[in-house]
Amino acid sequence: MAGSGQTGRSGRPTLAVVGATGAVGTVLLQILSQRADIWGEIRLVASPRSAGRKLAVRGEETEVVALTEEVFDGADVALFDVPDEIAGRWAPLAAAKGAVVVDNSGTFRMDPDVPLVVPEVNPHAVRMRPRGIIANPSCTTLSMIVALGALHAEFGLRELVASSYQAVSGAGREGVATLRRQLSLVAGTELGTSPGDVRRAVGDRTGPFPEPVALNVVPWAGEPRDDGWSSEELKVRDESRKILGLPELPVAVTCVRVPVITTHSLTVHARFEGEVTVDKAREILATAPGVVLFDNPAAGEFPTPADVVGTDPTWVGRVRRALDDPTALELFVCGDNLRKGSALNTAQIAELVAAELP
C-alpha cells in the first residue's frame, strides 16, 4: 500500500514526519540524519503554530508545514509522533491517501488489525497491516523487549514479572522541566531528611507527577485503571503479549518514576519453559541484534541510565539465575526511552517498509 511519491531523489520513497517539532520528533530527525540515506523527500509536519519553522534533517534546513490532508499527497510512509486523539483522526486519513503509517501513539497498539512491531523481534509483522497502519510500542516495553525477545526465542517465555524505573522525559518536555525546577529548589539544602520536607518545598509544582520526583521515587506512572493498576503497567503487559505472540502470558508490572532525565530501566524476572543457564543466557544476549551485554558487577560494570542515555541498544546486566527456580532468570536492563524507546524503533519500522515498496 504505497503512495505515488517515488518521483523524488533517485526514485527514493517520500517520507512525512508528523510531530517533527516535539521531543521525540527532534530525536527522530537526528536519527534520520545518522542512518542510511534511503529517503527522497522528507516532509516535516506539525501543528499550525509550528508551521514556518526550519529544522535540520540530513544536513539541510527544511521548513515545517502545518498538518493538513495535502501533506500526505504522494507520501509513501508517514511517521506519527502526536497525541492519541490527533493520531486517531489523521493516521487513517494518511493511510487512505496511500501512505503506510507508523504510529507512535497508543491509539492503535492493541487493534487486532494493526501490527505492533519491534524489528529485532517480529519484523515479519510489518507485512500484516490491513489498515495500512503499523504501531510502535510504548517506551517502557521497548526498553526491555529486545533482550526479552532474544531469550524467548531460545528458552520459551512462560511468565514475566518486571518493575520499571522510568525517566521523567517519558512524560514529555513538561516532565523534564518539572524535575529540573524541583532540583533547583532542593540543591544545596538538607531536604530529604524529614517527612514531607521535599513536598513542602515543592508545593504544588509537581507538574505531570502526583508527588515530587526530585530526591524521591514515585510508584506511579500513567492513568488509573481497574483494581489499582496504572495504564503504563497494563501497556507493558498487553504489548509484551502481542509482540511475543503469547496472548495468555502471565505478566505483572510495577511502574515507578525516578529522578532521571532520559533512559528507562527495568528489573526483570522471567520464567521459561525449562531449565536455563546463565552461560547460555549471556551467549544469547551477547550476540542478539540491538543488545549490549554489560555485566561484570565485581568490576562495577552494569548498565545505568547515566551511561546508556544517547545510545541506541538495549543494555543488559546483572544476569543471574533465580535462587529458587532453575527455570527463571533475573536481569537489569536500560534503554534510552527517546531513541530505541520511541524514535529509533519508528525509524527502523519505516526502513523495513521502505525495503518492500515497489
Buried (B, 14 or more C-beta within 10 A) or exposed (E): BBBEBBEBEEEBBBBBBBBBBBBBBBBBBBBBBEBEEBBBBBBBBBBEEBBEBEBEBEEEEBEBBBBEEEBBBBBBBBBBBBBEEBBBEBBBEBBBBBBBBBBBBBBBBBEEEBBBBBBBBBEEBBEEBEBBBBBBBBBBBBBBBBBBBBBBEBBEBBBBBBBBBBBBBBBBEBBBBBBEEBBEBBEEEEBEEEEEBBBEBBEEEBBBBEBBBBBBEBEBBBEEEEEEBBBBBBBBBBBBBBBBEBEEBEBBBBBBBBBBBBBBBBBBBBBBEEEBEEEBBBEBBBEBEBBBBBBEEEEEEBBBBEBBBEBBBBBBBBBBBBEEBEBBBBBBBBBBBBBBBBBBBBBBBBBBBBEEBE
